[in-house]
């Protein structure tokens, strides 16, 4: 076994999105394979603390199968080297659903914080070793909803809201971190303080099709890494699906989603963060996650697509495909011709004709595709195609962003 020689070992993961389908295709076998691998990895690596930084489930009403996978995994880990599991709520999770069994799960040393607590001290967890001595303090901050971090005032502008949200997030972390530092001073020992979060940091990277949404309206509400560096020895973040450091810091990281959430992530290296503490000093290494279901996006004209399908068929592996046809020729039986070219184990989950989107959005530039545009770009193209005066675009785009964020917030509420 690859056990840590001294100190405490933590494994950071997030964004499982159990129950998520891909263009209607259920992925339960994939999720089970990942969780079985994760339970084995926890044991083989000698992990003492597992942190799941939000978005355990893909919806606020997870299916029975998704719940079964979650609780089965927690039971597997409870019988391993892992002394503690910390689970925080993400924007896709139902806070009340996650919190409902929290008292029962404590018997397995599973600590759940589904929603922001009324008192900062209730988000501070003192994790103890087998002999009862404190070995780590975790500031288990979940996804902070708008209502958790600011008060709505009549007449406030979009910029006012952004600034209040940024200030509210910072104030929340400062209050929780202050509680943690006081507890550490009370113990009189140098034990690590680990922070968590499920949010969008300034400069964070996303990829097309990963399903990641802005959590708040506007870019001013994005969190700067200084909020975490000033407070925690290591910060385990969730929400962004691309594994990454924040502002180049080794100790403020997104673990990323362990399986691709969409075809835009198909070629992405997936990993978890393994953190060893020597006292309160962390060192981080990445643990690569195997590919449990191969995905590939094929883009081109008919000849190029058929050529790539033939190349993939030679490998004999099971693979799900997204086909983006961007040829100029109109092909009425395109799907039939592509389906006939597939070998056993290959399946087309989505077929997209870029010509349709280019015409609808007025995309007349050579080589331009829908994948090159963000959500706001598409919205502005639609405004242009409908003849809306440009001096109205900014206000309409901000209003559009508020509506999207509001609808997403309503969809993920757990009330």
Buried (B, 14 or more C-beta within 10 A) or exposed (E): EEEBEEBBBBBBBBBBBBBBEBEEEEBBEBBBBBBBBBBEBBBEBBBBBBBBBBBBBBBBEBBEBBBBBBBEBBEBBBEBBBBBBBBBBBBBBBBBBBBBEBEEBEEBBBBBBBBBBEEBBEBBBBBEEEEEEBBBBBBBBBBBBBEBBBEEEEEEEBEEBBBBBBBBBBBBBBBBBBBBBEBBEEEEEEBBBBBBBBBBBBEBEBBBBBBBBBBBBBEBBBBBBEBBBEBBBBBBBBBBBBBBBBBEBEBBBBBBBBBBBBBBBBEBEBBBBBBBBBEBEBBBEBBEBEBBBBBBBBBBBBEBBBBBBEEBBEEEEEBBBBBBBBBEEEBEEBEEEBEEBBBEBBEBBBBBBBBEBBEEBEBEEEEEBBBEBEEBEBBBBBBEEEEEEEEEBEEEBBEBBBEBBEEBBEEBEBE
